[in-house]
């Protein structure tokens, strides 16, 4: 069983990749909270490492639930995945879920019951999505309804980092932090919608796309509106037009993801590019946004 779960984990949740991405996400967001507090930017600590590992762990929990939830779909469209191929069993993944939940809640209860409660809420919501997938016809029909409910998982991640930051710095919760979390939610929606938007006839039959519901044009414009919204929120938070020094003007970097979004949109309409390229460009927008946040934190800590 242990070998089967390890093979599944390496295939569906490569640890080095996800640790790097999640660490970047946590450090960038925490640095923004520092900037919004008016204090120094990036401030690495053991507690922040614990935060990143907790987000990594709850992300692994969500990945297992996704695998269980998508089993019927994957048997047809992704037969090479571990559960669909039979490399790992349902029972194996049930045990992995339980162990993951116990470790996450136990290690967080030692630090903060509030953080543990947020993680419990994230895991419970992931299980709710699995239940909806099996029992709600309306949920199964609409990709937009699915993401509208599923995005709360990512909001939960942001709230976890927000609360952990306030506890670590002994500061009251800063309401501006909620705007930062909302911006990252918009950014994720940009990537999620754009990578599942395609022109008719360019994908395999049965693949679920947002463009199937509203059309390719509307779906791509919705995705672009999301990256515009994210950039707008962060520009309002940082207000680089009021900068007196070059280091204070780093907020203009939040326009870079918008430039990439424009390029993505132009290619999508002009060349009818495949959704694989649209998804890669949207991912570049996501990472450029995180790097802009990181630069903002570095600039504030100087």
Secondary structure, 3 states (H helix, E strand, C coil): CHHHHHHHHHHHCCHHHHHHHHHHHHHHHHHHHHHHHCCCCCCCCHHHHHHHHHHHHHHHHHHHHHHHHCHHHHHHHCCCCHHHHCCCCHHHHHHHHHHHHHHHHHHHHCCCHHHHHHHHHHHHHHHHHHHHHHHCHHHHHCHHHHHHHHCHHHHHHHHHHHHHHHHHHCCCCCCHHHHHHHHHHHHHHHHHHHHCCCCCCCCCCCCCCCHHHHCHHHHHHHHHHHHHHHHHHHHHHHCHHHCCCCHHHHHHHHHHHHHHHHHHHHHHHHCCCCHHHHHHHHHHHHHHHHHHHHHHHHHHHC
